Amino acid sequence: MAQQWTPQPGPSLDAYRPVVGDRTIDELYRLAAKLRGKRVQHVNATRAGGGVAEILNRLVPLMGELGLNASWDVLRGEDEFFRVTKSFHNAIQGEPLELTSADYEIFLKWNRLNGREIDLHGDFVVLHDPQPAAMIEKRSASGAQRYIWRCHIDASNPHRGLWAFLERFVRRYDASLFSAPQFTQKLPIPQFLVAPAIDPLSDKNRPLPQEQIEAVLHRHGIDPSRPILTQVSRFDRFKDPVGVIKTYKLVKETNDCQLVLAGGGASDDPEGAQVLAEVQAAAGQDPDLHVLLLPNDAHIEINALQRASTVILQKSTKEGFGLTVSEGLWKGKPVIGGATGGIPLQILDGVTGYLVYTPEGAAFRARYLLNHPEAAAEMGRRGIEQVRQNFLLTRNLRDYLMIMQTCSSGDRRITL
């Protein structure tokens, strides 16, 4: 059965005041006042693994604290469904794939099954990414509910056949949300730009004592006295982990360093095991190259690894947003990222890190940062403020409140 997922309670909204200021928190209470008691229902494909689940784990409780009746449902699916939706994910991000009529039928079958199992009861129903997009078919004829489609992935150059299939569902929503301007499509409904965000008080992002950081390094055989390059991400080809290994080997020719590739899996990503095997083969027996398969709840370990790093990488070739970039910047580290998707929204090239296209370019920038620690430290200081102003959870919450108010008014001229 599909399931309603109840996140564990976290810090109260007022606990964010020292991080973002009283003005920001007071504004959230004012915006929420007109929405008190409204039912907000989120639906996505997985309760753990990846940025969407992490965001919902904090967004849903904070909406509840503001007086909204917020809930979160997770789709049911078997291997055939997640195989197809992973193909859809890749095709939306531009990978040339042959999608068959059987693939589309599998997608529709599971959407209809979940539509029967999940009571879409919300005044606002937010369906995340392609997996539940066809559940709009369950919309009641009354039109009282507001349906919002949230696309977290890079839809700038989608597979045309797949997009034509999905569009016939998406155009029936009241609004669509995208992470970056270039991801939007020609749609007859309002489109809002909402960048994802990190929770500064979560285990993955809160300050850690130095002894806790060193304990994590010791557990994984990482030397804290030598430079560390780190990439944190699912083992996904679009994250280019093999390219990161090539970058490390190029840097190692001139600079002593270690590489950490840390990530986990997601229940809706059946390719992860195969990509991990490819990464392990590329890593070989290098004692300074650490490939870590971590559980989805290893948040403190990820935090410690990022805080111990000299340089953080996110060398994606395609990326919906890449919250690991903001996570790295929030730790005061310069970040080298692929110039794709939502990464350029986070990295100010030459200011908080560098944007690159190739392993060679990433190696060139990494060498510079290793050889100029003062410049790296200054980039790190700027990165903290870049995230504070733009990519914290409180801003994401504000965006949702404003969008729900807009959808309630029925005024399609208003955009954020």
C-alpha positions in Angstrom: 0.0 0.0 0.0 1.0 3.6 -0.5 1.7 5.2 2.8 1.4 8.5 4.6 4.7 9.4 6.0 5.1 11.4 9.3 8.5 13.1 9.6 10.2 13.2 13.0 9.7 16.6 14.6 12.7 18.8 14.4 13.7 22.3 15.7 10.8 24.8 16.1 10.6 27.7 13.7 11.7 30.1 16.4 15.0 28.2 16.6 15.9 29.6 13.2 15.8 33.2 14.4 19.6 33.4 15.3 20.4 32.1 11.8 18.0 34.1 9.6 16.8 36.9 11.8 13.6 37.9 13.5 12.3 39.7 10.4 12.3 36.5 8.3 10.5 34.4 10.9 7.9 37.1 11.7 7.2 37.3 7.9 6.5 33.6 7.8 3.9 33.8 10.6 2.2 36.8 8.8 2.1 34.9 5.5 0.7 31.8 7.1 -2.1 33.6 8.9 -4.4 33.6 5.8 -3.8 29.9 5.3 -4.4 28.6 8.8 -6.3 25.3 8.8 -5.7 24.7 5.0 -4.8 21.1 4.1 -1.5 20.9 2.3 -0.7 17.4 0.9 2.6 16.5 -0.6 3.1 13.3 -2.7 6.4 12.0 -3.9 8.1 8.7 -4.7 10.4 8.0 -1.7 10.7 8.9 1.9 14.5 8.8 2.0 17.4 9.3 -0.3 17.8 12.5 -2.3 17.1 16.1 -1.8 13.3 16.0 -2.3 12.8 13.7 0.7 15.2 15.7 2.8 13.3 18.9 2.1 9.9 17.4 2.8 11.1 15.9 6.1 11.5 19.5 7.4 9.0 21.4 5.2 6.0 19.4 6.3 6.5 19.8 10.1 7.2 23.6 9.7 4.0 24.0 7.7 2.2 22.3 10.5 3.8 24.6 13.1 2.5 27.6 11.1 -1.1 26.3 11.5 -1.5 24.5 8.2 -2.8 20.9 8.1 0.3 19.5 6.3 0.7 15.8 5.3 3.0 13.7 3.1 2.2 10.6 1.1 4.7 8.3 -0.5 3.9 6.3 -3.7 3.8 2.6 -3.8 5.7 1.0 -6.6 7.6 -2.1 -7.7 10.7 -2.5 -9.7 9.0 -2.1 -13.1 7.6 1.3 -12.0 10.9 2.7 -10.7 12.8 1.4 -13.7 10.4 3.3 -16.0 10.4 6.5 -13.8 14.2 6.4 -13.7 14.2 6.3 -17.5 11.7 9.2 -17.5 14.0 11.1 -15.1 17.0 10.6 -17.4 15.0 11.4 -20.6 13.7 14.7 -19.1 17.3 15.6 -18.5 18.1 15.0 -22.2 19.4 11.5 -22.3 18.4 9.9 -25.7 16.3 6.9 -24.8 13.9 4.6 -26.6 10.7 4.7 -24.6 8.1 2.1 -25.6 4.3 2.1 -25.3 4.8 -0.6 -22.6 6.8 2.0 -20.5 4.0 4.5 -20.7 1.4 1.9 -19.8 3.4 0.8 -16.7 3.7 4.5 -15.7 -0.1 5.0 -16.0 -0.9 1.7 -14.3 1.0 2.6 -11.1 -0.3 6.2 -11.1 -3.9 4.9 -11.3 -3.2 2.3 -8.6 -1.7 5.0 -6.3 -4.6 7.3 -7.2 -6.9 4.6 -5.7 -4.8 4.1 -2.6 -4.0 7.7 -1.8 -6.9 10.0 -0.8 -6.0 13.3 -2.5 -7.8 15.3 0.1 -5.7 18.5 0.3 -6.9 22.0 -0.4 -3.4 22.2 -2.0 -2.1 19.0 -3.5 1.7 19.2 -4.4 2.8 16.3 -6.6 6.6 16.1 -6.9 8.4 15.2 -10.1 7.3 12.9 -12.9 6.5 9.8 -10.8 3.0 10.9 -9.6 2.2 13.5 -12.4 -0.7 11.5 -13.9 -2.5 11.4 -10.5 -4.1 14.7 -11.6 -6.6 12.3 -13.3 -8.1 11.9 -9.8 -9.0 15.6 -9.5 -12.6 16.1 -8.5 -14.9 18.0 -10.8 -15.7 20.6 -8.2 -12.4 22.5 -8.9 -12.1 23.5 -5.2 -8.7 22.0 -4.7 -5.5 23.5 -6.1 -3.0 21.1 -7.7 0.6 22.1 -8.0 3.3 20.1 -10.0 6.8 20.5 -8.5 9.6 19.6 -11.0 12.9 19.2 -9.2 14.9 18.1 -12.2 16.5 19.8 -15.2 13.8 20.0 -17.8 15.6 22.4 -20.1 16.0 20.0 -23.0 13.6 17.1 -22.4 13.0 14.1 -24.6 10.3 15.5 -26.9 8.1 12.4 -27.0 8.1 12.0 -23.2 7.5 15.7 -22.6 4.5 15.6 -25.0 3.1 12.7 -23.0 3.7 14.4 -19.6 2.5 17.8 -20.7 -1.1 16.5 -21.2 -1.1 16.0 -17.5 0.9 19.0 -16.4 -1.2 21.5 -18.2 -4.2 20.4 -16.0 -2.5 21.6 -12.9 -3.2 25.1 -11.3 0.6 25.9 -11.2 4.0 24.4 -11.8 7.2 25.0 -9.9 10.7 24.8 -11.4 14.1 25.3 -9.8 15.7 27.5 -12.5 14.5 29.7 -15.3 16.0 27.5 -18.1 14.0 24.5 -16.8 10.6 26.0 -17.6 8.5 25.0 -20.6 5.7 26.5 -22.6 2.6 25.8 -20.5 -0.8 27.4 -20.2 -0.6 27.5 -16.4 1.5 29.8 -14.1 5.1 28.8 -13.6 7.0 29.7 -10.5 10.7 29.6 -9.8 11.4 28.0 -6.5 15.0 27.0 -5.7 15.4 24.1 -3.2 17.0 24.8 0.1 18.9 23.3 3.0 18.0 23.1 6.7 20.8 24.9 8.6 19.8 23.2 11.9 19.6 19.6 10.6 22.1 17.0 11.6 23.6 17.3 8.1 24.3 21.1 8.4 24.5 22.1 12.1 27.9 22.9 13.6 29.9 19.9 14.9 32.6 19.7 17.5 36.1 19.0 16.1 36.4 15.7 18.0 33.3 14.4 16.3 34.6 15.3 12.9 37.9 13.6 13.6 36.1 10.5 14.8 34.3 10.1 11.5 37.6 10.5 9.6 39.3 8.0 11.7 36.4 5.5 11.2 36.9 5.7 7.5 40.7 5.7 7.4 40.9 9.4 6.2 44.0 11.4 7.3 42.9 14.8 8.8 46.4 16.2 8.3 46.3 16.0 4.5 44.1 17.9 2.0 40.7 16.2 1.2 38.6 16.6 -1.9 35.0 15.4 -1.4 32.0 14.8 -3.5 28.7 13.8 -1.8 26.0 12.5 -4.0 24.0 9.5 -5.0 25.9 7.1 -7.3 24.3 8.4 -10.5 26.0 8.8 -13.9 24.8 12.4 -14.1 26.8 13.1 -11.0 29.9 12.0 -12.9 31.7 10.1 -10.1 34.1 8.5 -12.5 34.9 11.9 -13.8 35.6 13.0 -10.3 38.1 10.2 -9.9 39.9 11.4 -13.1 40.0 14.9 -11.6 41.6 13.5 -8.4 44.2 11.6 -10.3 45.1 14.7 -12.3 45.4 16.8 -9.1 47.4 14.0 -7.4 50.1 14.4 -10.1 51.2 17.7 -8.5 49.5 18.0 -5.1 49.2 15.5 -2.2 45.5 14.9 -1.5 42.8 12.4 -0.7 39.4 11.9 -2.4 36.2 11.0 -0.7 33.2 9.9 -2.8 30.3 9.5 -0.3 26.8 8.7 -1.2 23.8 6.4 -0.7 20.9 5.1 -2.7 17.2 5.8 -3.2 14.4 3.4 -3.5 13.3 4.9 -6.8 16.8 4.7 -8.4 17.5 1.1 -9.6 20.7 2.1 -11.4 22.6 3.0 -8.2 24.2 -0.4 -7.6 25.5 -0.6 -11.2 27.0 2.9 -11.0 28.6 2.1 -7.6 30.3 -1.0 -9.1 31.7 1.2 -12.0 33.0 3.7 -9.4 34.7 1.0 -7.3 36.3 -0.4 -10.4 37.7 3.0 -11.4 38.9 3.6 -7.9 41.0 0.4 -7.8 43.2 -0.1 -4.8 44.3 3.5 -4.2 44.5 3.9 -0.4 43.8 7.6 -0.7 40.6 7.1 -2.6 37.6 6.4 -0.3 34.3 5.3 -1.9 31.8 5.3 0.9 28.3 3.8 0.6 26.4 5.3 3.5 22.9 4.7 4.8 20.3 7.4 4.0 20.3 8.6 7.7 24.1 9.1 7.8 23.6 12.9 8.1 26.2 13.6 10.8 28.8 11.6 8.8 28.1 13.6 5.7 28.3 16.8 7.8 31.6 15.8 9.2 33.1 14.8 5.9 32.1 18.1 4.3 33.5 20.1 7.3 36.8 18.2 7.1 37.2 18.8 3.4 39.6 21.3 1.8 37.6 21.5 -1.4 34.1 20.2 -2.2 33.2 18.9 -5.7 29.8 18.5 -7.4 31.0 17.8 -10.9 27.5 16.9 -12.4 26.9 16.8 -16.1 23.2 17.2 -15.6 21.6 18.4 -12.4 18.2 19.5 -11.2 19.7 21.6 -8.5 22.3 19.8 -6.4 21.7 20.7 -2.8 25.1 19.3 -1.9 26.5 22.5 -3.4 24.7 24.7 -0.8 25.6 22.2 1.9 29.2 22.6 1.0 29.1 26.4 0.8 27.3 26.5 4.2 30.3 24.7 5.7 32.5 27.5 4.6 34.2 25.5 1.8 34.9 26.5 -1.8 32.9 24.3 -4.2 33.8 23.3 -7.7 30.7 22.3 -9.6 29.6 21.4 -13.1 28.2 24.4 -15.0 24.8 22.8 -15.4 21.3 22.8 -14.1 20.8 24.7 -10.8 24.5 24.6 -9.8 25.3 28.1 -11.4 22.5 29.6 -9.2 24.5 28.5 -6.1 28.1 28.9 -7.1 29.2 32.5 -8.0 32.1 31.6 -10.4 35.3 32.9 -9.0 33.6 34.3 -5.8 32.3 31.3 -3.9 33.8 28.5 -6.0 34.3 27.6 -9.6 32.1 26.3 -12.5 33.7 23.7 -14.7 32.9 21.5 -17.7 35.6 18.8 -17.7 37.7 16.8 -15.3 40.7 18.8 -16.5 39.0 22.1 -15.7 38.0 20.8 -12.2 41.6 19.6 -11.6 43.0 23.0 -12.6 40.7 24.8 -10.2 41.3 22.3 -7.4 45.1 22.8 -7.7 44.7 26.5 -7.5 42.6 26.2 -4.3 45.0 23.8 -2.7 47.9 26.1 -3.5 46.1 29.3 -2.3 44.5 28.5 1.0 43.8 32.2 1.8 41.8 32.5 -1.4 39.9 29.3 -0.6 39.1 30.5 2.9 37.7 33.8 1.5 35.5 31.9 -1.0 34.2 29.9 1.9 33.3 33.0 3.9 31.4 34.4 0.9 29.7 31.0 0.3 28.1 31.0 3.8 26.5 34.4 3.1 25.4 33.3 -0.3 23.5 30.4 1.2 22.1 32.4 4.1 20.6 34.9 1.8 19.2 32.5 -0.8 19.2 28.8 0.0 17.9 28.2 3.5 14.7 26.3 4.3 12.9 29.4 5.6 13.1 31.0 2.1 11.7 27.8 0.6 8.8 27.8 3.1 8.1 31.5 2.3 7.9 30.7 -1.4 5.3 27.9 -0.8 3.2 30.2 1.4 3.2 32.9 -1.3 2.3 30.5 -4.1 -0.6 29.0 -2.2 -2.0 32.4 -1.5 -1.6 33.2 -5.2 -3.3 30.0 -6.2 -6.1 30.7 -3.8 -6.8 34.1 -5.3 -7.0 32.6 -8.8 -5.0 35.5 -10.1 -2.8 34.0 -12.8 -0.9 37.2 -13.4 1.0 37.1 -10.2 4.4 35.4 -10.3 7.3 35.3 -7.9 
